[in-house]
Amino acid sequence: MATLIPVLSIAGSDCSGGAGIQADLKTISALGCFAMSVVTSVVAENTARVISVMDVSDELIRDQMEAVFTDIPPKAVKIGMLNTPTIMRAVATGLDTYQPEHVVIDPVMVAKNGAPLMQPSSMQELITTIIPRASVLTPNIPEAEQITGIQIQSVADQEAAGRAIIALGCEAVLVKGGHSTGEAIDVLVDNSTGKITVHQFAHARIQTKNTHGTGCTLSSAIATGLAQGMNTVDAVARAKRYVTMAIEHALELGEGNGPTHHFYDVYEHGLRAI
């Protein structure tokens, strides 16, 4: 009987399908794992705007985690939108209870259109409660600046911020360079083996506005790679190739930042190693 490795996304729901839980489920599936979800917030959004947000109760978050972990334990967990300190504590309790092997955290603070997706009062809880539980944290430059207080204007600054976040207790940090100018360079500061190494992932900037959900896609792709047995560097490298493919073939849908094409390679070639 065939089996797929289970991977869990804990995140907000994007009803327009390009980001959040929906992007995570597509990514995990496209890369060959069994995708599951715990919804933390229901977000009424599309490619152009966020209309409203309704947070799920901490009790229901804990119940969703119990339902998944006690029946189909995931090999890896990706965590996205955690809007409030209460939600963060509920998720942290579940992680401590069930002890998943890999936890990839995308510290979602704002939507692509600029709407806030994490309450300002949640920052300290993120730092003290969530970050120390990360196998890999994937902040963009503004998020890394908020977490560390370091102004990031260069690749060296990205590395410095990554090292500062490592000191907060997580195993590895990928400081994404999408908000910089020129060539897009992501900097991975990796302490997963107990010795810090630094790796750069560079790619020519793709000229498109259709990048809705790229952070969600990248982080869930990293979680999928870890679940499949890759080390951190290889999981990030494969995730970068995947998200680049999805951006290169992004979809002209909606009035704002359109979604990426999660299944382009699968549609063209079938499921294979990317």
Backbone bond lengths (Angstrom), bond angles and torsions (degrees), N, CA, C in turn:
res aa  C-N    CA-C-N  psi(-1)  N-CA   C-N-CA  omega(-1)  CA-C   N-CA-C  phi
1 M - - - 1.464 - - 1.528 109.23 -
2 A 1.318 116.53 129.07 1.454 120.88 -178.05 1.518 110.61 -71.49
3 T 1.316 116.89 144.42 1.459 122.32 174.33 1.521 109.37 -132.75
4 L 1.305 115.51 151.72 1.454 122.36 174.35 1.523 108.04 -117.00
5 I 1.317 117.10 146.40 1.461 121.12 178.17 1.530 108.71 -70.17
6 P 1.338 117.98 126.42 1.473 120.00 -179.21 1.532 111.52 -78.47
7 V 1.321 115.69 136.64 1.459 123.21 174.98 1.529 107.59 -132.14
8 L 1.330 116.29 134.94 1.465 121.86 -174.98 1.519 110.80 -110.52
9 S 1.324 116.29 134.40 1.462 122.20 170.17 1.524 109.24 -106.26
10 I 1.321 115.88 127.56 1.464 122.78 173.37 1.521 105.96 -113.58
11 A 1.333 117.41 108.20 1.467 119.09 -170.07 1.521 109.91 -166.84
12 G 1.332 115.18 -179.72 1.449 121.36 174.72 1.516 111.33 -84.23
13 S 1.326 115.32 159.27 1.462 121.76 -178.91 1.528 110.16 -97.32
14 D 1.320 116.63 128.81 1.470 122.96 175.45 1.515 107.89 -105.42
15 C 1.330 116.92 107.25 1.464 120.18 -174.82 1.523 112.80 -64.48
16 S 1.335 118.41 -21.78 1.462 119.68 179.62 1.523 112.43 -84.90
17 G 1.328 118.06 -5.72 1.451 121.64 166.23 1.512 117.92 90.19
18 G 1.338 118.45 -3.44 1.452 119.19 -174.35 1.506 115.88 -93.64
19 A 1.334 117.16 -20.41 1.456 121.02 -174.82 1.531 109.04 -135.40
20 G 1.332 115.74 -172.40 1.455 120.83 174.54 1.519 113.23 60.75
21 I 1.341 114.59 -149.93 1.460 122.05 -179.43 1.529 111.41 -51.02
22 Q 1.331 116.02 -42.33 1.464 119.42 -175.47 1.533 111.13 -63.86
23 A 1.321 117.52 -43.19 1.465 120.33 177.21 1.523 110.61 -64.87
24 D 1.325 116.53 -39.15 1.465 120.57 -179.44 1.527 111.14 -63.53
25 L 1.322 116.93 -46.20 1.464 120.47 -178.91 1.527 111.06 -62.29
26 K 1.332 116.28 -39.99 1.465 119.87 178.50 1.526 110.76 -65.35
27 T 1.333 116.74 -44.25 1.461 121.16 -178.48 1.520 111.25 -62.92
28 I 1.315 116.56 -50.39 1.463 121.35 -178.90 1.526 110.16 -58.59
29 S 1.308 116.74 -42.49 1.463 121.36 -179.90 1.526 111.35 -67.91
30 A 1.345 117.06 -43.23 1.459 120.70 -178.73 1.524 111.68 -63.42
31 L 1.333 116.84 -28.69 1.459 121.04 -178.84 1.530 112.81 -94.80
32 G 1.327 117.28 6.61 1.445 120.16 166.74 1.512 117.27 95.75
33 C 1.344 117.72 20.36 1.467 119.96 176.35 1.528 110.35 -117.12
34 F 1.341 115.54 171.87 1.463 122.36 -179.65 1.523 108.40 -93.70
35 A 1.324 117.18 117.45 1.460 122.56 -171.30 1.524 111.90 -94.96
36 M 1.339 115.10 133.95 1.472 121.90 176.71 1.529 108.23 -131.64
37 S 1.342 116.64 166.26 1.464 118.47 -174.82 1.522 112.43 -144.06
38 V 1.332 113.69 148.50 1.461 123.68 166.04 1.527 105.93 -125.06
39 V 1.321 117.39 116.52 1.460 121.86 -176.38 1.527 109.18 -86.75
40 T 1.344 116.14 125.76 1.464 121.02 179.21 1.524 112.52 -98.36
41 S 1.330 116.78 -30.92 1.460 122.40 179.65 1.521 108.36 -149.54
42 V 1.323 115.63 147.70 1.460 121.02 173.48 1.529 106.96 -103.62
43 V 1.328 115.11 119.12 1.469 120.53 -174.09 1.527 109.00 -112.69
44 A 1.313 115.97 120.70 1.465 120.92 174.02 1.525 107.38 -86.43
45 E 1.330 115.50 94.25 1.461 120.11 -176.98 1.514 110.35 -139.86
46 N 1.332 113.96 163.55 1.459 120.59 171.68 1.526 107.85 -140.01
47 T 1.305 117.66 -162.90 1.460 119.54 -175.95 1.520 112.88 -69.80
48 A 1.339 117.58 -16.60 1.459 121.18 -173.59 1.522 114.21 -109.35
49 R 1.348 118.89 -26.35 1.467 118.50 -173.08 1.517 111.31 -160.77
50 V 1.326 114.02 160.41 1.461 122.38 169.62 1.519 106.99 -104.63
51 I 1.328 116.57 122.84 1.464 121.06 -177.18 1.526 110.58 -88.86
52 S 1.333 116.33 -46.54 1.466 119.64 -179.52 1.517 109.77 -160.55
53 V 1.339 115.25 162.37 1.455 122.96 179.23 1.520 108.58 -134.06
54 M 1.336 116.56 133.60 1.458 120.83 172.26 1.524 108.36 -125.00
55 D 1.325 116.11 118.62 1.453 120.50 -179.59 1.520 110.97 -78.06
56 V 1.327 115.16 144.51 1.458 122.02 174.77 1.530 107.99 -81.04
57 S 1.309 117.29 145.75 1.460 120.47 -178.73 1.517 111.05 -65.43
58 D 1.337 116.20 151.39 1.459 119.19 179.22 1.521 111.50 -62.59
59 E 1.332 117.13 -31.64 1.468 120.15 177.65 1.523 110.95 -64.32
60 L 1.336 116.94 -43.97 1.462 119.86 -179.71 1.530 111.15 -68.97
61 I 1.326 117.49 -34.24 1.464 119.88 174.98 1.517 110.18 -62.15
62 R 1.317 117.31 -45.88 1.464 120.59 179.14 1.526 110.77 -63.15
63 D 1.351 116.69 -39.29 1.470 120.17 179.51 1.528 111.48 -65.91
64 Q 1.335 116.62 -40.51 1.470 119.33 177.42 1.528 110.47 -61.84
65 M 1.327 116.25 -43.41 1.463 119.40 179.60 1.520 110.83 -64.14
66 E 1.327 117.20 -40.78 1.468 120.08 177.01 1.525 110.87 -61.82
67 A 1.342 116.66 -43.68 1.463 120.58 -178.66 1.528 110.98 -59.26
68 V 1.326 116.73 -42.00 1.464 120.38 -177.92 1.525 111.22 -74.74
69 F 1.311 116.35 -52.93 1.468 119.80 -171.07 1.524 113.32 -68.42
70 T 1.324 117.50 -30.86 1.467 118.87 -178.49 1.522 112.84 -83.82
71 D 1.330 117.30 -7.19 1.463 119.67 -178.97 1.528 112.20 -119.70
72 I 1.331 117.25 -48.06 1.467 122.13 179.99 1.531 107.68 -130.15
73 P 1.309 118.86 79.63 1.466 120.66 -175.46 1.526 111.30 -61.72
74 P 1.318 117.74 125.16 1.472 119.76 -179.61 1.517 112.06 -76.27
75 K 1.320 114.99 146.01 1.465 121.11 175.33 1.524 110.48 -74.87
76 A 1.331 116.14 -30.35 1.463 121.27 178.83 1.517 109.01 -144.99
77 V 1.330 115.31 154.81 1.458 122.44 178.74 1.518 108.74 -126.56
78 K 1.325 115.93 133.21 1.465 121.51 169.99 1.531 107.44 -107.45
79 I 1.313 116.79 133.94 1.461 121.63 179.93 1.525 108.75 -119.28
80 G 1.324 115.33 129.12 1.451 121.25 178.43 1.514 111.84 -115.96
81 M 1.317 117.39 -117.63 1.467 122.78 -172.22 1.529 112.06 -63.74
82 L 1.337 115.04 119.36 1.466 123.13 172.65 1.525 105.87 -127.66
83 N 1.314 116.91 97.58 1.462 121.31 -165.49 1.519 114.27 -74.40
84 T 1.327 117.86 -33.51 1.462 120.99 -171.25 1.531 111.50 -129.75
85 P 1.345 117.11 160.26 1.460 119.66 174.55 1.529 112.49 -58.47
86 T 1.320 117.94 -35.57 1.461 121.50 179.13 1.522 111.23 -62.50
87 I 1.331 116.74 -44.34 1.466 121.21 177.72 1.524 109.70 -63.29
88 M 1.316 117.38 -42.44 1.463 120.75 179.72 1.530 111.26 -59.89
89 R 1.324 116.49 -43.78 1.460 119.57 -179.36 1.523 111.32 -67.45
90 A 1.333 117.36 -36.32 1.467 120.47 178.08 1.525 110.37 -64.16
91 V 1.322 117.16 -44.07 1.465 120.96 179.38 1.528 110.45 -66.54
92 A 1.329 117.09 -42.27 1.461 120.54 179.20 1.523 111.28 -61.04
93 T 1.323 116.77 -39.46 1.464 120.30 177.51 1.526 110.82 -61.26
94 G 1.333 116.24 -43.10 1.459 120.03 178.17 1.522 112.08 -63.64
95 L 1.328 116.91 -41.75 1.466 119.95 178.40 1.523 110.81 -62.50
96 D 1.316 116.78 -41.69 1.464 119.99 179.76 1.522 111.47 -66.88
97 T 1.320 116.36 -34.40 1.466 120.42 -179.14 1.519 111.43 -70.73
98 Y 1.333 117.20 -44.31 1.465 120.69 -169.85 1.531 113.93 -103.02
99 Q 1.330 117.92 -14.31 1.463 122.34 171.19 1.535 114.39 51.32
100 P 1.333 118.54 58.47 1.470 119.31 176.10 1.527 110.78 -62.50
101 E 1.322 115.69 150.03 1.462 120.55 -174.90 1.518 112.80 -68.24
102 H 1.340 116.99 -38.70 1.462 121.74 -177.23 1.528 109.15 -129.62
103 V 1.333 116.50 135.50 1.463 121.77 177.81 1.528 108.52 -132.83
104 V 1.321 116.91 113.42 1.462 122.27 177.40 1.522 107.76 -106.03
105 I 1.324 115.93 125.42 1.463 120.61 -174.17 1.524 110.29 -118.97
106 D 1.324 115.60 122.95 1.456 123.17 172.87 1.528 106.24 -101.20
107 P 1.337 119.37 106.61 1.470 120.87 -174.20 1.528 111.79 -76.34
108 V 1.325 115.81 74.87 1.464 122.27 -173.41 1.529 110.01 -65.53
109 M 1.315 116.25 121.50 1.470 121.17 179.44 1.516 112.99 -115.89
110 V 1.345 116.97 -38.15 1.460 120.47 178.57 1.520 109.62 -138.08
111 A 1.323 116.25 154.04 1.459 121.56 174.75 1.523 109.36 -77.54
112 K 1.325 116.41 167.22 1.465 121.08 -179.67 1.521 111.52 -56.83
113 N 1.341 116.99 -31.06 1.458 120.81 -179.26 1.521 112.91 -87.44
114 G 1.339 117.84 4.26 1.457 121.47 175.58 1.509 115.93 97.61
115 A 1.323 118.09 -5.73 1.459 120.78 179.75 1.532 110.31 -72.07
116 P 1.340 118.25 137.60 1.468 120.46 -178.58 1.528 111.99 -69.98
117 L 1.336 115.77 137.77 1.465 121.92 177.41 1.529 111.65 -123.43
118 M 1.333 115.78 9.30 1.459 120.94 172.17 1.516 108.20 -145.15
119 Q 1.312 117.24 127.51 1.451 120.50 -179.66 1.528 110.59 -63.02
120 P 1.345 117.69 139.08 1.466 119.86 179.69 1.529 113.35 -54.39
121 S 1.323 116.81 -31.73 1.463 120.93 -179.50 1.520 112.57 -68.78
122 S 1.341 117.29 -8.95 1.463 121.25 -176.57 1.521 113.25 -87.26
123 M 1.332 118.45 -9.35 1.461 120.42 -172.46 1.526 112.37 -59.44
124 Q 1.317 117.19 -46.69 1.465 118.91 -177.64 1.522 111.34 -65.56
125 E 1.335 116.12 -36.25 1.472 119.69 177.37 1.530 110.22 -66.25
126 L 1.327 116.49 -39.36 1.471 120.20 175.79 1.522 110.64 -57.15
127 I 1.329 115.95 -45.45 1.462 120.69 -176.17 1.524 111.52 -68.57
128 T 1.320 116.79 -43.47 1.469 119.37 -172.68 1.522 113.70 -88.62
129 T 1.327 117.83 -28.47 1.466 121.21 -172.17 1.521 113.37 -107.19
130 I 1.322 118.27 -40.16 1.465 121.29 -171.90 1.528 112.29 -94.54
131 I 1.308 118.16 -50.48 1.465 121.13 -175.13 1.530 112.99 -55.53
132 P 1.332 119.79 -42.66 1.472 118.43 -179.33 1.529 114.57 -63.52
133 R 1.306 117.81 -13.11 1.463 121.25 -179.24 1.519 112.40 -96.30
134 A 1.341 117.95 5.19 1.467 121.59 -174.56 1.515 112.24 -88.46
135 S 1.325 116.49 130.29 1.460 120.81 164.04 1.521 109.70 -72.33
136 V 1.343 115.58 -41.86 1.463 121.97 175.47 1.522 108.01 -140.15
137 L 1.335 116.97 131.79 1.459 122.90 173.12 1.519 107.57 -109.79
138 T 1.358 117.42 138.69 1.469 120.13 -173.38 1.537 111.94 -124.92
139 P 1.322 119.04 63.89 1.460 119.74 179.38 1.526 112.53 -76.82
140 N 1.335 116.76 147.30 1.457 119.10 166.40 1.534 107.95 -81.79
141 I 1.309 117.36 -179.82 1.464 120.02 -174.79 1.529 112.58 -61.51
142 P 1.357 120.59 -48.83 1.471 118.53 178.55 1.533 112.60 -60.26
143 E 1.324 117.57 -37.49 1.461 120.05 178.89 1.527 111.25 -67.06
144 A 1.321 116.83 -43.04 1.464 120.68 177.92 1.528 110.87 -63.06
145 E 1.326 117.29 -36.43 1.462 120.72 177.18 1.524 111.10 -64.99
146 Q 1.327 116.82 -41.77 1.462 119.99 179.86 1.521 111.09 -67.19
147 I 1.314 117.44 -38.99 1.466 120.81 -178.51 1.526 111.09 -68.37
148 T 1.334 116.93 -40.18 1.462 120.59 -170.86 1.522 114.99 -103.20
149 G 1.334 117.23 -23.30 1.456 120.30 -172.22 1.512 113.33 79.08
150 I 1.335 117.69 5.27 1.460 122.72 179.14 1.531 109.58 -89.10
151 Q 1.327 117.36 128.54 1.465 120.63 174.84 1.523 108.38 -79.51
152 I 1.329 116.50 122.18 1.461 121.32 -173.30 1.528 109.59 -103.49
153 Q 1.344 114.91 113.43 1.459 120.53 179.81 1.521 112.37 -126.47
154 S 1.325 116.92 0.63 1.460 120.39 -176.73 1.523 109.48 -153.26
155 V 1.329 115.77 169.75 1.456 121.02 175.76 1.528 110.40 -62.77
156 A 1.328 116.34 -36.27 1.465 119.59 176.79 1.519 111.36 -62.30
157 D 1.331 116.72 -37.25 1.465 120.48 176.66 1.530 110.91 -66.82
158 Q 1.329 116.95 -37.31 1.463 119.94 176.13 1.526 110.36 -59.75
159 E 1.337 116.12 -44.20 1.463 119.54 178.37 1.524 111.07 -63.43
160 A 1.322 116.95 -42.43 1.463 120.27 -179.84 1.525 110.88 -62.05
161 A 1.329 116.65 -41.54 1.462 120.03 177.64 1.517 110.59 -64.77
162 G 1.336 116.83 -41.59 1.460 120.26 177.92 1.509 112.11 -59.64
163 R 1.329 116.43 -43.33 1.468 120.21 178.41 1.531 111.19 -64.48
164 A 1.335 116.77 -38.03 1.462 120.24 178.36 1.524 111.16 -65.54
165 I 1.322 117.08 -36.37 1.463 120.17 178.92 1.521 110.55 -72.83
166 I 1.323 117.51 -37.14 1.469 120.55 174.04 1.525 110.10 -54.80
167 A 1.319 116.53 -38.76 1.469 120.95 -179.49 1.522 112.14 -65.38
168 L 1.338 117.41 -17.19 1.466 120.92 177.46 1.526 112.06 -80.88
169 G 1.352 117.21 -10.33 1.459 118.64 171.16 1.511 117.20 123.98
170 C 1.336 119.17 -5.76 1.465 118.83 179.67 1.525 110.36 -85.43
171 E 1.334 116.59 166.54 1.456 121.23 -174.14 1.523 113.36 -85.04
172 A 1.324 116.93 -34.61 1.462 120.69 -177.58 1.520 109.42 -152.60
173 V 1.328 115.63 150.43 1.462 121.66 -179.31 1.517 109.09 -134.29
174 L 1.325 116.56 128.38 1.455 122.26 173.07 1.526 107.47 -108.57
175 V 1.341 116.78 105.35 1.462 121.05 178.14 1.528 107.33 -89.12
176 K 1.313 115.76 109.15 1.458 121.19 -173.26 1.528 110.98 -78.48
177 G 1.326 115.78 143.34 1.452 120.96 -174.90 1.510 115.47 -103.09
178 G 1.316 117.88 16.18 1.455 120.20 -175.88 1.513 114.39 -62.85
179 H 1.341 118.10 -24.64 1.460 121.20 -179.54 1.524 112.64 -89.36
180 S 1.343 117.62 -0.32 1.459 120.33 177.20 1.528 109.11 -84.64
181 T 1.324 116.32 -176.90 1.463 120.49 177.13 1.523 109.17 -109.25
182 G 1.320 116.04 161.80 1.458 120.39 -179.82 1.514 111.61 75.42
183 E 1.330 115.74 -148.48 1.453 121.20 -178.96 1.528 110.31 -61.14
184 A 1.330 116.80 136.71 1.460 120.98 179.36 1.529 109.13 -80.54
185 I 1.325 116.77 115.95 1.464 121.64 -178.82 1.521 108.98 -122.76
186 D 1.319 116.07 122.13 1.457 122.26 172.37 1.518 108.37 -98.85
187 V 1.326 117.07 139.52 1.461 122.04 -178.06 1.526 109.09 -116.27
188 L 1.334 115.50 119.89 1.460 121.96 177.32 1.521 109.20 -100.62
189 V 1.328 115.73 120.42 1.459 121.97 171.37 1.529 105.88 -105.93
190 D 1.324 115.86 112.13 1.468 121.66 -167.63 1.527 110.61 -115.83
191 N 1.316 116.01 118.09 1.461 121.76 175.78 1.533 110.81 -117.98
192 S 1.336 116.88 21.69 1.464 121.03 -174.30 1.520 112.85 -67.80
193 T 1.338 117.12 -20.83 1.465 120.13 178.54 1.522 112.35 -100.48
194 G 1.336 116.91 3.01 1.459 120.48 -178.70 1.513 113.68 91.85
195 K 1.329 117.61 -4.19 1.459 123.02 176.79 1.524 107.98 -131.12
196 I 1.327 116.61 122.77 1.460 120.15 -174.38 1.527 110.90 -70.50
197 T 1.332 114.80 128.78 1.458 122.17 171.64 1.522 107.85 -126.65
198 V 1.318 116.43 155.26 1.460 121.66 -177.65 1.524 108.92 -124.56
199 H 1.320 115.96 133.57 1.462 121.67 -177.97 1.526 108.71 -133.60
200 Q 1.318 116.49 142.91 1.459 121.64 176.77 1.526 109.66 -113.82
201 F 1.322 115.09 140.46 1.461 122.32 176.95 1.523 106.85 -123.92
202 A 1.325 115.90 110.19 1.463 120.95 -174.58 1.519 110.86 -112.22
203 H 1.326 115.42 145.95 1.461 120.70 175.98 1.522 108.01 -154.38
204 A 1.318 115.85 141.49 1.464 119.78 175.28 1.525 109.51 -57.91
205 R 1.313 116.17 138.06 1.464 120.52 -177.58 1.531 110.07 -65.73
206 I 1.316 116.87 131.21 1.463 122.56 179.70 1.520 108.30 -88.47
207 Q 1.312 116.67 123.93 1.456 121.07 -176.01 1.528 110.15 -82.89
208 T 1.325 115.51 90.69 1.458 121.69 177.35 1.515 108.89 -155.80
209 K 1.314 116.58 147.24 1.463 120.41 172.82 1.522 111.38 -89.27
210 N 1.327 116.56 -7.50 1.463 120.36 -172.47 1.532 110.65 -89.87
211 T 1.320 114.49 79.39 1.464 121.43 -176.86 1.525 111.62 -128.48
212 H 1.311 117.01 22.73 1.466 121.03 179.92 1.531 109.61 -61.93
213 G 1.322 117.16 122.24 1.460 121.04 175.18 1.509 115.50 88.63
214 T 1.339 118.33 11.68 1.467 118.74 -177.02 1.530 112.46 -66.95
215 G 1.338 117.41 -36.94 1.463 119.34 178.09 1.513 112.33 -65.24
216 C 1.326 116.33 -41.06 1.464 121.25 176.75 1.528 110.13 -62.62
217 T 1.315 115.27 -43.59 1.460 121.17 -178.24 1.523 111.36 -63.52
218 L 1.325 116.81 -46.44 1.460 120.71 -178.55 1.524 111.27 -62.21
219 S 1.319 117.08 -47.60 1.469 120.21 -176.03 1.523 112.00 -66.99
220 S 1.331 117.45 -38.92 1.467 118.89 178.46 1.531 110.97 -71.61
221 A 1.345 117.19 -29.51 1.465 119.59 174.82 1.533 110.68 -67.79
222 I 1.330 117.13 -38.53 1.467 119.99 176.68 1.525 110.00 -63.48
223 A 1.321 117.10 -45.04 1.465 120.49 178.76 1.519 111.20 -59.51
224 T 1.324 116.98 -39.89 1.461 120.93 179.22 1.529 110.66 -64.50
225 G 1.321 117.09 -42.59 1.452 120.17 177.85 1.521 112.46 -61.76
226 L 1.313 117.29 -43.21 1.471 120.67 177.34 1.521 110.38 -62.33
227 A 1.332 117.10 -41.40 1.461 120.30 178.33 1.524 111.60 -61.75
228 Q 1.325 116.52 -32.36 1.466 121.29 -179.38 1.526 113.09 -83.82
229 G 1.324 116.95 5.62 1.456 120.64 174.18 1.510 116.21 97.46
230 M 1.326 118.31 4.39 1.464 120.27 178.18 1.523 110.36 -73.69
231 N 1.347 116.81 152.76 1.450 119.12 169.65 1.523 108.99 -77.93
232 T 1.326 116.85 174.23 1.460 120.37 -173.03 1.520 112.08 -60.94
233 V 1.322 117.71 -45.78 1.464 120.93 -177.56 1.529 110.53 -62.65
234 D 1.315 117.79 -45.45 1.460 121.03 -178.93 1.529 111.28 -67.85
235 A 1.337 116.64 -37.19 1.470 120.18 178.80 1.527 110.40 -64.58
236 V 1.331 117.00 -41.33 1.460 120.52 178.11 1.526 110.18 -67.28
237 A 1.337 117.92 -43.15 1.461 120.76 -179.46 1.526 111.26 -60.89
238 R 1.335 117.16 -45.47 1.469 119.50 178.92 1.522 110.57 -65.72
239 A 1.332 117.11 -39.87 1.467 120.62 178.87 1.523 111.06 -62.71
240 K 1.331 116.90 -38.43 1.457 120.39 177.75 1.527 110.98 -64.19
241 R 1.333 116.91 -42.67 1.467 119.07 177.54 1.524 110.45 -61.84
242 Y 1.320 115.97 -40.48 1.464 119.84 -177.69 1.532 111.65 -66.55
243 V 1.326 117.16 -48.29 1.462 119.11 -177.25 1.525 110.79 -68.56
244 T 1.333 117.52 -32.15 1.467 120.17 175.84 1.521 110.17 -63.09
245 M 1.335 116.75 -44.60 1.462 120.67 175.99 1.528 110.76 -58.51
246 A 1.336 116.61 -43.85 1.462 120.49 -177.43 1.530 111.39 -65.79
247 I 1.344 117.21 -35.45 1.461 120.68 178.24 1.528 110.59 -73.40
248 E 1.326 116.80 -41.69 1.471 120.45 -179.44 1.528 111.15 -58.52
249 H 1.324 116.96 -29.63 1.458 121.31 -178.40 1.526 110.83 -114.10
250 A 1.341 116.40 31.63 1.459 121.89 -178.55 1.520 111.23 -56.72
251 L 1.316 114.74 154.98 1.461 121.86 -172.24 1.530 111.31 -97.53
252 E 1.326 115.05 136.46 1.465 120.73 176.40 1.526 108.53 -84.77
253 L 1.321 114.73 76.60 1.458 121.25 179.59 1.518 109.22 -127.15
254 G 1.314 117.46 138.37 1.453 121.58 175.64 1.516 113.34 85.80
255 E 1.337 114.04 172.61 1.460 121.20 -176.29 1.523 112.61 -93.98
256 G 1.330 118.28 -9.98 1.453 120.71 -176.61 1.511 111.95 -115.26
257 N 1.342 116.12 -128.74 1.462 121.83 177.10 1.519 108.43 -83.53
258 G 1.325 116.42 106.54 1.457 120.99 -176.21 1.518 112.46 -68.16
259 P 1.330 117.40 165.73 1.464 121.52 -178.15 1.520 112.29 -81.05
260 T 1.317 115.60 158.58 1.457 120.89 173.33 1.530 109.05 -80.69
261 H 1.324 116.08 168.36 1.471 121.50 -175.94 1.529 108.93 -102.57
262 H 1.316 116.07 91.91 1.463 121.36 -175.33 1.525 113.26 -64.21
263 F 1.310 117.34 -28.96 1.461 120.25 -172.47 1.525 113.34 -109.25
264 Y 1.339 118.14 14.61 1.463 119.47 -176.43 1.526 111.39 -55.69
265 D 1.327 116.80 -50.82 1.463 119.80 -176.25 1.522 111.45 -66.14
266 V 1.323 116.45 -37.72 1.472 119.94 178.12 1.524 110.19 -64.27
267 Y 1.331 116.98 -42.57 1.464 120.25 179.46 1.528 111.62 -64.88
268 E 1.330 116.72 -35.55 1.457 121.19 -177.17 1.524 113.23 -79.82
269 H 1.347 117.00 -38.73 1.458 120.21 -169.37 1.516 115.11 -128.90
270 G 1.317 118.13 -4.57 1.461 119.99 -173.32 1.516 110.08 81.93
271 L 1.318 116.96 171.61 1.454 121.14 -178.51 1.522 109.51 -71.01
272 R 1.333 116.35 121.93 1.462 121.93 -178.53 1.521 107.88 -154.52
273 A 1.308 116.40 174.61 1.470 120.40 178.22 1.520 109.72 -70.49
274 I 1.318 116.22 128.31 1.464 121.27 179.52 1.530 109.01 -96.34
